[in-house]
Amino acid sequence: MLVSYKWLQEYVDVSDQTPQDIAEKMTRGGIEIDFVHARNSGVSDVVVGYVKEIAPHPDADKLRVCQLDIGAEETVQIVCGAINVDAGQFVAVAKVGARLPGGMKIKKAKLRGQVSHGMICSLQELGIDSALIPKHAAEGIYVFAPDAEVVVGQDVCALFALDDDVLELDLTPNRSDCMHMLGVAYEVAALYDRTVHVPEVSTPERTETTNISVCVDNRDDTPYYQATAIIGVTVAPSPLWLQNRLMAAGIRPINNVVDVTNYVLLEYGQPLHAFDHEAFGSKEVLVRRAQEGERFTTLDGVERLLTEEQLVVTNGTTPVALAGVMGGRDTEVNEKTTSILLEAAAFHPTVVRHSARTASLRTDSSARFEKGINEARVAEAAQRAAALIQELAGGTILACAAADHRQLAQVVVSLNIDAMNKRLGTSLSFADVGDMMRRLQFSYEECGENLKVMIPARRADIRIPEDLYEEIARIYGYDRLPVTLPEGVMAQGKRTIYQEKRQRAKRFLEGAGLSEVISYSLTSKENAVHYMEEDCKPIQLSMPMSEARSTMRTSLLPHLYDICTHNLNHKNNDLFIYETGSVFLTTEATLTASPKATERLAALVTGRYLTHPWQGEEKQVDFFLLKGILEGLFAALRVEKEITFTACTRDGFHPGRTARIALHGTEIGFLAQVHPSVAEQLDLKETYVCELDLETLLTCEQTQNVFAGVPRYPAVTRDIALVVNTTVATGTLQSLIYSAGGALLTNAALFDVYEGEHMDEGKKSVAFALTYRHAERTLTDEEVTNVHEQVLAVLEKEAGATLRAM
């Protein structure tokens, strides 16, 4: 369930809470919020413009030169290639300096000799998913409807509700009451102790009557069915506010009639369907089981072979809808429709589930019927939809016909306060529990030691006292419930968060093949001075055991070098070691206070990391092996997104293979190859080392784990080889690719860097494999090509990259 934050404000006032606050509160209250999506994917400075004049481009047949009023002092000129641009239109204009999704910045440009001050935008260019864009706006630029209430110079983010956030609810099967906006509003209102504002549904005037009759074969299959005739409607695109709400909920707008049924589905959780009344072909509505072998074509154009398990709505003889699942193509509402038959019904959940499963067709309607709807509000939802259709499409509402076989009995649950407190471990009073019932909008009566709670029809999941225990625990707060241990069990100690992180780091390094070593905290004065940071002074012992142990260490590396030399002397040529320990730093020449002890992590690798004697293959350690180990460590500590590697120089290390490591922009260590001259002095082979400020690394805030399901849809891979200056870092290119690729780009893997023959001096070729995937559907070639071209455009603009090969 996708919930618009701004739409939610209409039912419950939580304007003082951010969407993230609401997501946290609801998750703590038992309804998990998977994600909070910002609808604005990077759009800024895009306004409403008015096309005053339009003329053909003198040097390009497919381009036009437009003069637009964008609310500035002067008219601006924009060159546009859209086939639907015309004078007299209100359009969305990205001004010079505007930002579009993917990091694209709009600049003043010349197109075939004509200056263009901006860009006229389509909805896709504003970051709206093409699968959700109405058909009339799917191609070319977006043109506001003639009756749209827009003002030249107005920010389009508000017009398209791009200033909204969408909460994605991961509902358990028992919480079908939150599969609509009003249900979510009741939940949020209970958590924040606010009032729910239910929409006022006025009874529409019915100036005529209709002779429609409704009949159901099986009362258990169809407890309630209502048909309302509306004549004289004008089918057209919905107003922008309605389209925005549907798109925020992941539904593509169709027309004003169909959109209203989807809107009420989202608002009340009541599936509705509108038939073209003339195409319906009868005054009789009959709901029955399908006949074995009966054929029926649904709205998606698929002819389906029906079975006796499935329930259908018919015009007395011919099926016109697969009840609770999808309507029929022959009675679809279209632009020629002038009268409709509005269906509102309650179908048995099991029958709908069998029907949808047999047809291999699951829809938003069937999902709600399967989990159970609020049968008490079916007529109210139909009334709400009829009033909205009359408001947006005109027409006259005729009297409705209904077959009502519902058994709407009041559910009453007896709640014993003592039993509840014993189960929850709380000490809540009658008044406390009564206040929670008030927040949940459950009416109740006190009956001795019990509360007799009347459960509203919208909460079909509450039937026994334990259900109420859960409700009370949720509202009271799971995190406030007392924590107790079984009697006779002693509380046991545990690691602190810092200790747990340190242990996690050690487990990762050892899993990567490194062995832990422990060395002395004392070293020689020479080693302490040589690896000491600027402005630091060596800390001498007053009574050292020897000169080799006369000074407190300022780095872990000298002892790792000694250990490496010792192992090489004993013919252990492949060495992978690490150490965690404290170094001691002070800026005082004469120590007057305790030195600062900082915990660090250092690692050293040398020799071969891969050997296959049978195949005669072996690989030596290199700079990128140790860098990869560190990247894995940062990922294990969940700080990988905040880490950057930057080339630098450092005394004692190879000038071309040394990198500064920064966390949130602050240096925390380095990674390097030991300088060949230093390695020769210490009797080392080709050796790579790193040293990190472990204390800073383990105390920084880590990102939260985000779990994603196994991809259900195929990926599309495109390779690009870029020619750039040798001074351009591959990391910079990769960052640009990710920023330009947006949500569809899931991976950008570097697989080749080449300098040499056939490359110009000062140039290099960098090749990436780009993987595109959509989480909810299969991507089209056009979608991938559009994003891929956008990536190439950003690389060319920001990094001066040119395409070498595809």
C-alpha positions in Angstrom: 0.0 0.0 0.0 1.4 3.4 -1.1 0.3 6.3 1.1 0.7 9.9 0.0 1.8 12.1 2.9 0.0 15.2 1.6 -3.2 13.2 0.8 -3.1 11.8 4.4 -3.2 15.3 5.7 -6.8 15.6 4.5 -8.0 12.9 7.0 -5.7 13.5 10.0 -3.6 16.5 10.8 0.0 15.4 11.2 1.6 18.4 9.5 3.9 18.7 12.6 5.4 15.3 11.8 7.7 14.5 9.0 7.0 11.4 6.8 10.0 9.8 8.3 8.6 10.4 11.8 5.3 8.8 10.8 7.1 5.9 9.3 9.0 5.3 12.5 5.9 5.7 14.6 3.9 3.3 12.5 6.7 0.7 12.4 6.9 0.8 16.2 3.1 0.5 16.3 3.2 -2.8 14.3 2.7 -1.7 10.7 6.1 -1.8 9.0 7.0 1.0 6.6 9.5 -0.4 4.1 10.4 2.9 2.4 9.6 6.6 2.3 9.9 7.7 -1.3 10.4 11.3 -2.2 8.3 12.0 -5.4 10.8 14.7 -6.4 13.8 13.0 -8.0 15.9 16.1 -8.4 13.6 18.6 -10.1 14.1 22.3 -9.3 13.4 25.7 -10.9 10.8 24.3 -13.4 7.9 26.7 -13.9 4.7 27.1 -15.8 5.3 28.9 -19.2 2.9 30.2 -21.8 3.8 29.7 -25.5 3.1 33.1 -27.1 4.5 32.5 -30.5 6.0 29.6 -32.5 7.9 29.5 -35.8 9.8 26.9 -37.8 13.5 26.6 -37.2 15.3 28.1 -40.3 17.9 25.3 -40.4 16.1 22.3 -39.0 12.8 20.8 -40.2 12.0 19.0 -36.9 12.7 21.9 -34.6 10.6 24.9 -33.7 11.5 28.3 -32.2 9.2 29.2 -29.4 8.7 32.5 -27.6 7.5 31.9 -24.0 6.3 33.9 -21.1 7.7 32.3 -17.9 6.9 35.1 -15.5 10.2 36.9 -16.1 10.6 40.5 -17.3 11.2 39.5 -20.8 10.0 36.7 -23.1 12.5 33.8 -23.5 13.3 31.9 -26.6 13.4 28.1 -26.5 14.1 25.7 -29.3 11.8 22.6 -29.1 11.5 19.4 -31.1 8.2 18.1 -29.7 5.5 17.5 -32.4 2.7 18.7 -30.1 4.1 22.1 -29.1 1.8 25.0 -30.3 1.0 28.6 -29.5 -1.4 29.3 -26.8 -0.4 26.4 -24.6 0.6 26.3 -20.9 3.6 24.1 -20.5 6.3 23.1 -18.0 9.6 25.0 -18.6 13.0 24.2 -17.1 14.7 27.6 -16.9 18.4 28.1 -17.4 20.0 26.8 -14.2 17.2 24.3 -13.5 17.9 20.8 -12.4 16.3 17.6 -13.8 16.5 14.0 -12.6 19.9 12.4 -13.0 21.7 15.6 -12.1 21.1 17.2 -15.5 21.5 21.0 -15.3 19.8 23.1 -17.9 22.2 25.6 -19.6 21.9 28.2 -22.3 22.6 26.5 -25.6 22.6 27.0 -29.4 20.6 24.5 -31.5 21.5 24.9 -35.2 22.3 28.5 -34.7 19.3 29.5 -32.6 19.7 30.3 -28.9 17.6 28.3 -26.5 17.1 29.6 -23.0 15.8 26.5 -21.3 13.7 23.4 -22.1 10.0 22.6 -22.5 9.5 19.4 -20.5 7.6 16.1 -20.8 6.4 14.3 -17.6 9.1 11.7 -18.1 11.8 14.4 -18.0 10.3 15.6 -14.7 11.0 12.1 -13.2 7.5 10.7 -13.4 7.4 7.0 -14.2 6.4 6.4 -17.8 4.2 3.5 -16.7 2.0 5.9 -14.6 1.7 8.8 -17.2 -1.8 9.1 -18.8 -1.9 8.1 -22.5 -2.7 11.6 -23.6 0.5 12.9 -22.1 2.8 9.9 -22.9 4.3 11.4 -26.0 5.8 14.9 -26.5 5.8 17.7 -24.0 3.2 18.0 -21.3 0.5 20.5 -22.1 -1.8 21.7 -19.2 -5.5 21.3 -19.8 -7.2 24.6 -21.0 -9.2 24.7 -17.8 -6.3 24.0 -15.5 -5.8 26.6 -12.8 -2.2 27.5 -13.5 -0.3 30.8 -13.3 2.7 31.7 -15.5 5.9 31.4 -13.4 4.3 29.0 -10.9 6.5 26.2 -9.6 5.4 22.9 -11.3 6.6 20.8 -8.3 3.5 21.7 -6.4 1.3 21.3 -9.5 2.4 17.7 -10.0 2.7 17.0 -6.3 6.4 16.4 -6.6 6.8 18.1 -3.2 5.1 15.0 -1.7 6.5 11.9 0.0 5.0 8.4 -0.3 5.1 5.9 2.5 5.2 2.2 1.4 3.4 0.0 3.9 4.2 -3.7 4.2 1.0 -5.0 5.5 0.4 -8.4 7.1 -2.7 -10.3 5.9 -4.7 -9.4 9.1 -4.4 -5.7 8.6 -6.5 -5.2 5.5 -8.1 -2.2 7.3 -5.0 -0.3 6.3 -5.3 -1.0 2.6 -6.9 2.4 2.1 -6.4 6.0 3.1 -9.1 6.2 5.7 -7.8 3.0 7.4 -4.3 4.5 7.5 -5.8 7.7 8.9 -7.5 5.8 11.7 -4.2 4.1 12.5 -2.1 7.3 12.5 -4.8 9.1 14.5 -4.6 6.4 17.2 -0.8 6.5 17.4 -0.7 10.4 17.6 -4.1 10.8 19.5 -5.5 13.0 16.7 -9.0 13.3 15.1 -10.0 11.6 11.9 -11.8 13.8 9.4 -14.0 11.5 7.3 -15.1 13.0 3.9 -18.6 14.4 3.9 -20.7 12.3 1.5 -23.8 14.2 0.5 -26.7 12.3 -1.0 -26.8 13.3 -4.7 -30.1 14.5 -6.0 -31.9 11.9 -8.2 -34.3 13.6 -10.5 -35.2 10.4 -12.4 -35.8 6.8 -11.7 -34.5 3.7 -13.3 -35.9 0.2 -13.8 -32.7 -1.6 -13.3 -33.0 -4.9 -11.3 -30.4 -6.7 -9.4 -30.4 -10.4 -8.7 -27.8 -12.7 -7.1 -27.9 -16.5 -7.5 -26.0 -17.2 -4.2 -26.3 -14.9 -1.2 -23.1 -16.3 0.4 -21.1 -15.5 -2.8 -22.6 -12.0 -3.0 -23.8 -10.6 0.3 -24.4 -7.2 -1.3 -24.6 -5.8 -4.8 -25.6 -2.3 -5.8 -25.9 -0.8 -9.3 -26.3 3.0 -9.8 -27.1 4.4 -13.2 -25.7 7.8 -14.2 -26.7 9.3 -17.5 -25.4 12.3 -19.5 -21.7 12.0 -18.4 -18.8 13.5 -20.4 -15.8 11.3 -20.3 -12.5 13.3 -20.3 -9.1 13.4 -18.6 -9.3 13.8 -14.9 -8.2 17.1 -13.2 -4.5 17.2 -12.3 -5.1 16.8 -8.5 -6.8 13.5 -9.1 -4.2 12.3 -11.5 -1.4 13.2 -9.0 -3.0 11.2 -6.2 -3.4 8.1 -8.4 0.1 8.3 -9.7 1.5 8.7 -6.2 -0.4 5.4 -5.3 1.1 3.7 -8.4 -2.1 3.8 -10.5 -2.1 5.1 -14.1 -4.9 7.7 -14.7 -7.4 6.7 -17.5 -10.3 9.1 -17.6 -12.5 10.9 -15.1 -15.0 8.1 -14.5 -12.5 5.2 -14.2 -10.2 7.4 -12.1 -13.0 8.2 -9.6 -13.5 4.4 -9.1 -9.8 4.0 -8.4 -9.7 7.0 -6.2 -12.6 5.7 -4.0 -10.8 2.3 -4.0 -7.8 4.0 -2.5 -9.8 6.2 -0.1 -12.4 3.6 1.2 -10.8 0.3 0.2 -14.0 -0.5 -1.6 -13.5 -1.8 -5.2 -15.9 -0.3 -7.7 -16.5 -0.8 -11.4 -18.1 1.4 -14.0 -19.8 -0.2 -17.0 -20.8 1.6 -20.2 -24.5 1.5 -19.7 -25.4 1.3 -23.4 -22.9 -1.4 -24.1 -24.2 -3.3 -21.0 -27.2 -4.0 -23.1 -29.8 -4.8 -20.4 -31.7 -3.5 -17.5 -31.0 -6.6 -15.5 -27.9 -7.4 -13.5 -27.4 -11.0 -12.6 -24.5 -12.3 -10.4 -23.9 -16.0 -10.8 -21.3 -18.7 -11.0 -19.8 -19.1 -14.5 -20.7 -22.0 -16.6 -18.0 -24.6 -17.3 -16.3 -23.6 -20.6 -17.9 -20.2 -20.8 -15.7 -17.6 -22.5 -15.1 -14.0 -21.5 -12.7 -11.2 -22.6 -11.4 -9.1 -19.7 -10.3 -5.4 -19.9 -6.7 -6.5 -20.7 -7.9 -8.0 -24.0 -7.3 -11.6 -22.9 -10.0 -14.1 -23.7 -10.5 -16.4 -20.6 -12.0 -19.8 -20.3 -14.2 -19.8 -17.2 -15.0 -22.5 -14.7 -17.7 -23.1 -12.2 -15.4 -21.9 -9.4 -15.5 -18.4 -10.8 -18.1 -15.7 -10.1 -19.3 -13.4 -12.9 -21.5 -10.4 -13.3 -23.8 -10.7 -16.3 -26.5 -8.6 -18.1 -28.8 -11.5 -17.5 -27.2 -13.8 -20.0 -23.7 -12.7 -21.0 -20.8 -12.1 -18.6 -19.7 -8.5 -18.4 -17.2 -8.8 -15.5 -15.2 -11.4 -13.6 -16.7 -10.5 -10.2 -14.2 -8.8 -7.8 -11.3 -9.2 -10.3 -11.7 -7.3 -13.6 -14.4 -5.9 -15.9 -15.0 -6.9 -19.5 -13.6 -5.2 -22.6 -17.0 -5.0 -24.3 -18.5 -2.7 -21.6 -15.4 -0.6 -21.0 -15.9 3.1 -20.3 -14.3 5.2 -23.1 -14.5 8.7 -24.6 -17.7 7.9 -26.4 -19.5 6.8 -23.2 -22.5 9.0 -22.2 -24.1 6.8 -19.5 -22.6 4.4 -16.9 -23.7 1.7 -14.5 -21.7 2.0 -11.3 -21.2 -1.3 -9.5 -20.5 -1.5 -5.7 -20.5 -5.0 -4.2 -19.3 -7.3 -1.4 -18.1 -10.6 -2.7 -17.0 -13.6 -0.7 -13.2 -13.5 -0.2 -12.7 -17.2 -0.9 -14.7 -17.1 -4.1 -12.7 -14.1 -5.4 -9.4 -15.7 -4.5 -10.4 -18.9 -6.4 -11.6 -16.9 -9.3 -8.4 -14.7 -9.5 -6.1 -17.8 -9.1 -7.9 -19.7 -11.8 -7.7 -16.8 -14.2 -4.0 -16.1 -13.2 -5.1 -12.5 -12.7 -4.6 -10.6 -9.5 -5.7 -7.0 -9.3 -6.0 -4.2 -6.7 -9.7 -5.1 -6.4 -9.2 -8.8 -6.0 -6.4 -8.2 -3.4 -8.9 -6.2 -1.2 -11.8 -8.6 -1.7 -9.5 -11.6 -0.8 -8.5 -10.0 2.5 -12.0 -8.8 3.3 -13.6 -5.4 2.9 -15.8 -3.3 5.3 -19.2 -4.4 4.1 -20.9 -1.7 6.2 -19.4 1.0 4.0 -20.2 -0.3 0.5 -23.1 1.9 -0.1 -21.3 4.9 1.4 -18.3 4.4 -1.0 -20.7 4.1 -3.9 -22.4 7.3 -2.9 -19.0 9.0 -2.7 -18.0 7.8 -6.1 -21.4 8.8 -7.7 -21.0 12.4 -6.2 -17.4 12.7 -7.5 -18.4 11.4 -11.0 -21.2 13.9 -11.1 -18.8 16.7 -10.0 -16.1 15.8 -12.6 -18.0 14.3 -15.5 -21.5 15.8 -15.1 -24.6 13.8 -15.6 -27.7 12.8 -13.7 -27.8 10.2 -11.0 -30.7 7.8 -11.3 -32.1 5.7 -8.4 -30.0 2.7 -7.6 -31.0 -0.9 -7.3 -29.5 -3.3 -4.7 -29.6 -6.8 -3.4 -28.7 -6.8 0.3 -28.2 -10.0 2.1 -25.5 -8.8 4.6 -25.5 -10.0 8.2 -24.0 -7.0 10.0 -23.8 -8.0 13.6 -22.0 -5.9 16.2 -18.8 -7.7 17.4 -18.4 -7.3 21.2 -15.2 -8.4 23.0 -14.9 -8.7 26.8 -11.6 -7.4 28.1 -10.4 -8.3 31.6 -7.9 -5.7 32.7 -6.1 -8.0 35.2 -5.6 -10.8 32.6 -4.4 -8.2 30.1 -1.8 -6.7 32.6 -0.6 -10.2 33.5 -0.1 -11.1 29.8 1.6 -7.8 28.9 3.5 -7.3 32.1 1.9 -3.9 32.6 0.0 -2.2 35.4 -2.6 -0.2 33.3 -5.8 1.0 34.9 -9.3 1.1 33.6 -8.8 4.8 32.7 -5.6 4.0 30.8 -7.2 1.3 28.7 -10.3 3.4 28.2 -8.2 6.2 26.8 -6.6 3.8 24.4 -10.0 2.6 23.2 -11.0 6.2 22.7 -7.9 6.8 20.5 -8.7 3.7 18.5 -12.3 5.0 18.3 -13.7 1.8 19.9 -16.8 2.4 22.0 -16.9 0.5 25.3 -18.8 0.0 28.6 -17.5 -1.0 32.0 -19.0 -4.2 33.3 -17.5 -5.0 36.7 -13.9 -6.0 36.3 -14.2 -6.1 32.5 -14.6 -3.7 29.6 -17.2 -4.6 27.0 -15.6 -3.3 23.8 -17.7 -2.7 20.6 -15.5 -3.4 17.6 -16.2 -1.3 14.5 -16.9 -3.0 11.3 -13.6 -1.7 9.8 -11.6 -3.8 12.2 -12.5 -7.4 11.1 -9.2 -8.6 12.6 -10.4 -8.2 16.2 -12.5 -11.0 17.5 -11.0 -12.3 20.8 -9.5 -10.6 23.9 -5.9 -11.4 22.7 -6.6 -9.2 19.7 -7.3 -6.3 22.0 -4.2 -7.1 24.1 -2.2 -6.5 20.9 -4.0 -3.3 20.2 -3.3 -2.0 23.7 0.4 -3.1 23.4 0.7 -1.3 20.1 -0.8 2.0 21.3 1.0 1.8 24.7 4.3 1.2 22.8 6.1 -2.1 22.4 9.3 -0.4 23.4 7.7 0.6 26.8 6.7 -2.9 27.8 8.8 -4.0 30.8 11.6 -6.4 30.1 11.8 -9.3 32.6 13.8 -12.5 33.0 12.4 -15.8 34.1 12.7 -16.4 37.8 16.0 -17.9 39.0 17.9 -16.8 35.8 20.7 -14.3 36.4 21.2 -11.4 34.0 24.2 -12.0 31.8 26.6 -9.5 30.5 27.1 -8.5 26.9 29.4 -6.6 24.6 28.9 -2.9 24.2 28.1 -1.6 20.7 31.7 -0.6 20.2 32.9 -4.0 21.3 30.4 -5.7 19.0 31.6 -3.6 16.0 35.2 -4.4 16.8 34.4 -8.1 16.9 32.5 -7.7 13.6 35.6 -6.1 12.0 37.8 -8.9 13.3 35.5 -11.6 12.0 35.5 -10.0 8.6 39.3 -9.7 8.3 39.8 -13.2 9.5 37.2 -14.4 7.0 39.1 -12.6 4.3 42.2 -14.6 5.1 44.1 -12.3 7.5 45.6 -13.5 10.7 45.6 -11.4 13.9 48.9 -10.5 15.5 49.7 -8.8 18.7 52.8 -6.7 19.2 54.4 -4.5 21.9 53.0 -1.1 22.7 56.7 0.1 23.0 59.1 0.7 20.1 62.3 2.5 19.4 62.6 6.2 19.2 63.6 6.0 15.5 60.4 4.1 14.6 58.2 6.4 16.7 59.6 9.5 15.1 59.6 8.1 11.5 55.9 7.2 11.6 54.7 10.0 13.8 52.0 12.5 12.8 52.8 16.2 12.4 52.8 18.2 15.6 53.1 15.1 17.7 56.0 14.4 20.1 57.5 11.0 21.1 56.7 9.8 24.5 59.8 8.5 26.2 59.8 6.0 29.1 61.8 7.1 32.2 63.1 3.7 32.8 63.0 1.6 29.6 63.9 -2.1 29.4 66.0 -1.4 26.3 66.5 1.2 23.6 64.3 -0.9 21.3 61.4 -0.5 23.8 62.1 3.0 25.0 59.2 4.9 23.3 55.4 4.5 23.2 54.4 3.6 19.7 52.8 6.2 17.4 51.9 3.7 14.6 51.2 0.0 14.3 53.2 -0.4 11.1 56.8 -0.7 12.4 56.0 -3.9 14.3 54.0 -5.3 11.3 57.2 -4.8 9.3 59.2 -6.6 11.9 56.8 -9.5 11.9 56.8 -9.6 8.1 60.6 -9.7 8.0 60.7 -12.5 10.6 58.3 -14.6 8.5 60.2 -14.0 5.3 63.4 -15.1 7.0 61.6 -18.3 7.9 60.5 -18.8 4.3 56.8 -17.9 5.0 56.6 -15.7 1.9 52.8 -15.3 1.7 51.7 -13.2 4.6 48.3 -11.7 5.4 48.2 -10.1 8.9 46.4 -7.4 10.8 46.5 -5.9 14.3 44.2 -3.7 16.4 45.8 -1.8 19.2 46.4 1.6 20.8 48.9 4.3 19.7 49.9 7.1 22.1 49.9 10.7 20.9 50.8 14.0 22.5 51.7 17.5 21.3 53.7 18.3 24.5 57.5 18.2 24.4 57.5 17.6 28.2 54.6 15.3 29.2 52.4 16.9 31.9 49.2 14.9 31.3 48.2 11.4 30.2 48.8 11.0 26.4 45.9 10.4 24.1 45.4 6.7 23.5 43.7 6.0 20.1 42.8 2.6 18.9 43.9 1.8 15.4 43.7 -1.0 12.9 46.6 -1.9 10.6 47.0 -4.6 8.0 49.9 -5.9 5.8 49.8 -8.3 2.8 52.6 -9.6 0.7 53.3 -12.6 -1.6 50.7 -14.7 -3.4 47.0 -14.6 -2.6 45.9 -17.2 -5.1 47.7 -20.4 -6.2 46.6 -23.2 -8.4 49.6 -25.6 -8.7 47.7 -28.0 -10.9 46.8 -25.3 -13.4 50.1 -23.6 -13.0 48.4 -20.4 -12.0 49.3 -17.9 -9.3 48.5 -14.3 -8.5 50.5 -11.8 -6.5 49.0 -9.4 -4.0 48.5 -5.8 -5.3 47.1 -2.5 -4.2 43.6 -3.3 -5.3 43.5 -6.5 -3.3 44.0 -4.7 0.0 41.6 -1.9 -1.2 39.0 -4.6 -1.9 39.5 -6.1 1.6 39.0 -2.6 3.1 35.9 -2.0 1.1 34.5 -5.2 2.3 35.3 -4.2 5.9 33.6 -0.9 5.5 30.5 -2.7 4.1 30.5 -5.0 7.1 30.5 -2.0 9.4 27.8 -0.3 7.2 29.8 2.8 6.4 30.8 2.1 2.9 28.7 4.9 1.4 30.5 7.5 3.5 34.1 6.3 2.6 36.2 7.9 -0.1 39.6 7.0 -1.5 41.8 9.8 -2.9 45.3 9.5 -4.4 48.0 11.2 -2.4 51.7 11.1 -1.5 53.2 10.0 1.9 56.7 9.6 3.1 57.9 6.0 2.9 55.3 4.9 0.4 55.0 4.5 -3.3 54.0 7.9 -4.8 51.7 6.3 -7.4 50.1 3.7 -5.1 49.1 5.6 -2.1 45.5 6.6 -1.2 44.0 8.8 1.5 41.0 7.2 3.2 38.3 9.6 4.4 35.1 9.1 6.4 32.5 11.9 5.9 35.4 13.9 4.3 37.7 13.6 7.4 40.9 11.5 7.0 40.9 8.3 9.0 43.9 6.6 7.5 45.7 5.5 4.4 46.4 2.6 2.1 49.7 2.2 0.2 52.5 0.1 -1.1 55.7 0.3 0.9 58.2 2.3 -1.1 60.6 0.0 -2.9 63.6 1.7 -1.3 62.1 1.3 2.2 61.2 -2.3 1.4 64.8 -3.0 0.4 66.1 -1.5 3.7 63.7 -3.6 5.7 64.3 -6.8 3.6 60.7 -6.8 2.5 59.3 -7.9 -0.8 56.5 -6.1 -2.6 54.3 -5.2 0.4 51.0 -3.3 0.8 49.8 -1.9 4.1 47.0 0.2 5.5 46.4 2.0 8.9 43.0 3.3 10.1 41.7 5.2 13.0 39.6 2.4 14.3 38.1 4.4 17.1 36.6 7.0 14.7 35.5 4.2 12.4 33.6 2.3 15.1 32.0 5.3 16.8 30.6 6.9 13.7 26.9 6.4 12.9 26.3 3.5 10.6 23.6 3.2 7.9 20.7 0.9 8.5 20.4 -2.4 6.7 18.0 -2.3 3.8 16.8 -5.7 2.6 15.4 -6.3 -0.8 13.7 -9.3 -2.4 15.3 -11.5 -5.0 14.8 -9.7 -8.4 11.8 -11.1 -10.3 12.4 -9.3 -13.6 15.3 -9.5 -16.0 18.2 -7.1 -16.1 19.6 -5.3 -19.2 23.4 -4.9 -19.5 25.1 -2.3 -21.6 28.9 -1.8 -21.8 30.5 1.6 -22.4 34.1 2.4 -23.0 35.0 6.0 -22.3 38.0 8.1 -23.4 39.0 10.6 -20.7 42.0 12.5 -19.5 44.4 10.4 -17.4 43.8 12.8 -14.6 40.1 11.8 -14.3 39.6 9.3 -11.5 37.5 6.2 -12.3 35.7 6.7 -9.0 34.6 10.1 -10.3 33.2 8.5 -13.5 31.4 5.8 -11.5 29.8 8.4 -9.2 28.6 10.4 -12.3 27.2 7.2 -13.8 25.2 6.3 -10.7 23.9 9.8 -10.2 22.7 10.0 -13.9 21.4 6.5 -14.0 18.8 7.0 -11.3 16.7 4.2 -9.8 16.9 2.0 -12.9 20.7 1.7 -12.8 21.5 -1.1 -10.3 25.2 -1.6 -10.9 28.1 0.1 -12.7 31.1 -2.3 -12.7 34.5 -1.2 -13.9 36.1 -4.0 -16.0 38.9 -2.4 -18.0 41.3 0.6 -18.0 43.7 1.0 -20.9 46.5 3.4 -21.7 49.0 3.0 -24.5 48.9 2.1 -28.2 46.1 3.7 -30.2 45.4 6.1 -27.3 46.2 9.8 -27.6 48.8 11.2 -25.2 47.3 12.1 -21.8 44.2 9.9 -22.5 43.0 6.6 -21.2 40.1 4.2 -21.9 37.8 3.3 -19.0 35.2 0.6 -19.6 32.1 -0.1 -17.4 29.4 -2.7 -17.5 26.1 -1.0 -16.6 23.1 -3.1 -15.3 19.6 -1.7 -15.6 16.6 -3.3 -13.8 13.2 -2.3 -12.6 11.9 -3.9 -9.4 8.3 -4.2 -10.5 8.3 -4.9 -14.2 10.4 -5.7 -17.3 12.2 -2.7 -18.8 11.6 -1.8 -22.5 14.5 -1.1 -24.9 13.3 2.5 -25.2 13.4 3.0 -21.4 16.9 1.6 -21.2 18.1 3.6 -24.2 16.8 6.9 -22.7 18.5 6.3 -19.4 21.7 5.1 -21.1 21.9 8.2 -23.3 21.3 10.4 -20.3 24.3 8.7 -18.6 26.5 9.3 -21.6 25.3 13.0 -21.8 26.2 13.6 -18.1 29.6 11.9 -18.5 30.4 14.1 -21.6 29.2 17.3 -19.9 30.8 16.7 -16.4 33.9 14.7 -17.2 34.6 15.5 -20.8 34.3 11.8 -21.7 33.8 10.6 -25.2 32.4 7.2 -26.2 35.0 4.9 -27.6 32.9 1.8 -28.2 29.6 0.3 -27.2 
